[in-house]
Every structure is written in C-alpha cells, then in structure tokens.
Amino acid sequence: MNPEAGDSRALLTTGEGVARVQAALRDMGLDGWLLYDFKDRNPIGRALLGLEWTTRRGFALVPASGPPRLLIHAIEHSSWRHLDWPRESYSSRIEMVDRLRGLLSGCTRVATETSARGDVPYLDLLPAGIRDIIVDMGVELHSSGDLVSTFYAVWTPAQREEHGRASELVKVLARDAFARVADHVSRGETITEGALSTWIRDELARRGAPVHADCIVAIGPKAADPHYDPGETGEPIRAGDLLLIDLWGGFHENSVPADQTWMGFMGGELPPRIAALWETVKAARDGVVESLQARWARGEVLRGFEGDDVARRIITDAGYGEFFIHRTGHSIDLDIHGRGPNLDNLETRDDRVLVPGVGFSVEPGIYIPDDVGLRTEINVYMGPDGPEVTVSEPQQDVFLLLGGS
C-alpha cells in the first residue's frame, strides 16, 4: 500500500521514520538495512517503502548514516517516484550486480529479510541467489528480525484501542454463538458445524469486523485437527459434544484484528477427563502470561521462543506433550498471522525480542487424534507497562451449554 492509502507502516517515506531506523542501526552495530523486492516477494519492504507495485528487482538501502539510496530497474522509476532518494538504475543483470556492489560500498554488516537456517520463515524473503551475490561481495548479512518487529509489526495507539474493541466484539460473538447452538439443540433442532461457521462469519461482518473475518467450528474428534474446516455442512452438533469455536476479525485494513478460541460443552456437567485436559491448557495459557509479566518486571529481555517453552513444559509435565503439535502463539499486526515475533520453539526457533508495541496470540492446545481437541486462545500486547491481555474476562471454565449455568 502506498502512503496515500493510509498504511501506518510506510515508515521509510518520512524523514523522521528514516532517522528512527538509522538510530536503531547504529545501536545494533549495523551499517545498513537492505530492502529487496521482486514482484511482491517482500511485503515487509513494500509496506515500509510505500510501494504499490513493481515488476523488476529493486533494492533500497537505508544506511546507518547518510541519505538512503535506491537501485532500481530502468523502466520502474514511476513506481519509486514518491521516494526522493538518490538512485541508480540498471537494465542488464550485469549492470545490476555491478551497481549493487556500488550501493553496498562501505558496508560490511547489513540487515535484510533473511533467516539463518530458515528458523523464522516469515523473514526468509531474500532469494538464495541474491544472497550469494551479496555475500560474494564480502558483506555479512544479518536478520532484520528485530528491526521488522520494531518498525513494521508494532501497533499504533489507535490500533491498540481498536484491537481492544475488536476483542470485546469477538468475545461477545463467541458467547452468542454458544447460546445459538444451545438454543437449537435444546429445541431438538439440527445445527451443523458448517451452519454455525457461516452464521459467525456473517455476524462478524454485520457487527463491524469484516476484515480477515473467519472461524473454526469443531466438535470432539474433529477439533483434534487444529485447522479443521467443516465446509458448508460438517457434523451436526449434539448433546454431549465438546465444541471448539475459534474466531477472528478486524474493523478495517489498517486495524489490528482480534483472534480468540473458546470451548463449550453440550451438557450440564463436564466429564472429568475433559475437565483435566481443560485445566492443563488453561494452566499453560496463564503460565505464559504470568512468566512474561514477571520477567518484564525484572527488566529481562523477552524472546518469542521462551514463551513457547513455558506452555510446552506445562503441557508436557501433565503428560500431553506429544499432543501439543503447533507453536504456542503467532504474531498479530495488520495481518492475523503477522510478521513480528511468534511464540515458537517447535515449528521454528523464534529468537526475536518481544519489543514494546508488538502483539501475539497465546493459544496452547491438546489434540488427541480421533478422540478430542481443546484449545484456549487470548491475545497479548506488549504495552508500555508490560504484557497486557487484550480481552476482558478470559475463559476460566468450559461453558456448560445444556442443563447448567
């Protein structure tokens, strides 16, 4: 999105934004930040630079000191005209390599969207061939991960406020969805996972959260697939079923969506085994939040993988580690799965710092194939006074939907 479209992340289109990035580069001992794009490969660079579209390879270097510089294809000047930066152009690949060497002259340590060993795939955006060219020039490439968190994934105060309102909307809608199921089942009427999913999606739009709006509705064994999709119909929801509802949505393209998972039981008394599983995932969720808050209070640096370690240890100690098959949490920025730090030491090892201003989900789960799946999910924002749970009244007990309170 270009700056006129209102993308809050178009930081490098302003002098003040460039100055902030350069100060961070100097603090990190880096000579510059190289942003590369080819046909929408790098949404991070495109947003920060306010680019609309390109069809050829382009490079933007923000040095630790001095004016930013561009290297772009000779036919693409129009796409970059909003940036009043010194620029070189190229036509042939030979010219590109030669002028890239000039662009990086004087640089020995440069940040870019790369990830050693692919540990953070959300950042692994620089093609191997371009990396080889740059490394052959004697330039060390370092991950831009913490720069991306600080200058791309952070929320503005307005986005924090809107996310809070979206969180309350999503919470209320989840409870309304459970009430709708209970009403149908108590009347002896059939309602399926797919029908409830359609109703939730329609309600997200009707209530004002149509962006990234979607949900997962799953009963019992179906919920053992964390990304289960019932399609248009799915299974009928009946008395005695454990019901998972995961739903998310945001107000508009420049707001931060909310993402939550809630559990209900179609009965008046929760079976003891299900109750034990629920207490385990809830303890893991709360353990992550308590650990983050305690470490913040001690002034410690918090990294994404460490949050995952807390939840995974609690679930493993309860005997269900093999059934916790996904990361503990994903970044949330303007995208529901954002580019900031994830709580992950399973699928990847995300060692990025949970800097002030970023947000993420905390969603431990237990998934026993062909048996049962449970998850609880809240969102957390790294506020000025530490980690904040963004929804009021996180779920403490599985809702009893028939014959109980």
QUIWO-V515307 format. One record per backbone hydrogen bond with DSSP energy under -1.0 kcal/mol. NH is the residue of the N-H (numbers start at 1). CO is the residue of the C=O. Records with the same first field share a line. If there is no record, write none. Layout:
NH->CO + CO
This chain:
5->2
6->3
10->7
11->9
12->48
13->10
14->11
18->14
19->15
20->16
21->17
22->18
23->19
24->20
25->21
26->22
27->23
28->24
29->26
30->25
31->109
33->62
34->111
35->60
37->58
46->42
47->43
48->44
49->45
51->46
58->37
59->71
60->35
61->69
62->33
64->31
69->61
70->86
71->59
72->88
74->90
76->73
81->78
83->80
85->83
88->70
90->72
96->92
97->93
98->94
99->95
100->96
101->97
102->98
103->99
104->100
105->102
107->104
110->140
111->32
112->142
114->112
118->115
119->116
123->120
125->113 + 123
126->113
131->127
132->128
133->129
134->130
135->131
136->132
137->134
138->135
139->134
140->108
142->110
144->112
148->144
149->145
150->146
151->147
152->148
153->148
155->357
160->156
161->157
162->158
163->159
164->160
165->161
166->162
167->163
168->164
169->165
170->166
171->167
172->168
173->169
174->170
175->171
176->172
177->173
178->174
179->175
180->176
181->177
182->178
183->179
184->180
185->181
186->182
187->183
188->185
189->184
193->235
194->233
196->192
197->193
198->194
199->195
200->196
201->197
202->198
203->199
204->200
205->201
206->202
207->203
208->205
209->204
211->250
213->210
214->248
216->246
218->244
220->242
222->219
224->221
225->222
228->225
237->191
240->266
241->238
243->264
244->218
245->262
246->216
247->260
248->214
249->258
250->211
255->252
258->249
260->247
261->377
262->245
264->243
265->399
266->241
267->265
275->271
276->272
277->273
278->274
279->275
280->276
281->277
282->278
283->279
284->280
285->281
286->282
287->283
288->284
289->285
290->286
291->287
292->288
293->289
294->290
295->291
296->292
297->293
298->294
299->296
300->295
304->352
305->350
306->303
308->304
309->305
310->306
311->307
312->308
313->309
314->310
315->311
316->312
317->313
318->314
319->316
320->315
323->320
324->321
328->343
329->343
332->359
333->335
338->331
343->329
344->342
350->344
351->349
354->302
355->353
357->382
358->355
360->380
361->330
362->378
363->328
366->374
367->323
368->372
371->368
372->368
374->366
376->364
377->261
378->362
380->360
381->388
382->358
383->381 + 386
386->383
388->381
390->379
399->263
401->265
402->267
